[in-house]
Amino acid sequence: MKNLSLILNGVLAVAVIYLYILHFSGGSSAANNQSDVGGFLSSGPIPKIAYVNSDTLLANYEYFKDKQTELEGKATKLQAEYENRAKGLQNEINSFQRTAGQMTMNQARAVEEDLRKKQQNLLQYQQNLSSQMMEEENKVNEELYQNVSNYLEQYGKNKDLKIVLTYTKGSGVLYADDSLDITREILTALNEQYKNPATVEKDSVQADTTTAKK
């Protein structure tokens, strides 16, 4: 699950960093305008910036928690299946070792060859399981990426934000004022979207309409 716990660093630092810094100094009215939207102060060419704590988001995003539990359960099941096969093969090897002395040379060679093929098949099975789990994790990563990215893009437009950064322990950001933290608001919206996607989509359309009228 390590790949899953790291995904938002890429999501929020690259594609989810919402960049609309195109005309910071365009127009004197924009340069002199000051507004406080959701605690984000904008004055002149200074862009409105916010940040999301990815650790908090991952720990409380219901979609991620459900998918993580689902993947862990599947991994446990596949591991049990592999261990059963490995145990069965080991029993065959032990049996051969006990009875090899009673076999002819040709019989022993035939059994050894069969066991060797089974060992190779078991190794291939293990590799297939690893690939399968990796594909499942990649799929969840992509969905997580899209969920957060799409919402933050719309949120950034509605709030007139220019940049949304990720802030977490060990990141390049050494300090960020709490007034710029939109984690809880984003988390609440994402969880609502996950539970009631139709409702959130309707609210988003209404927000777009309101913004367009201004």
Buried (B, 14 or more C-beta within 10 A) or exposed (E): EEEBBEBBBBBBBEBBBBEBEEEBEEEEEEEEEEEEEBEBEBEEEEBBBBBBBBBBBBEBBBBBEEBBEEBEEBBEEBEEEBEEBBEEBEEBBEEBEEEEEEEEEEEBEEBEEEBEEBEEEBEEBBEEBEEEBEEBBEEBBEEBBEBBBEBBBBBBBBBBBBBBBBBBEEBEEEEBEEEBBBBEBBBEBBBBBBEEEEEBEEBBEEBEEEEEEE
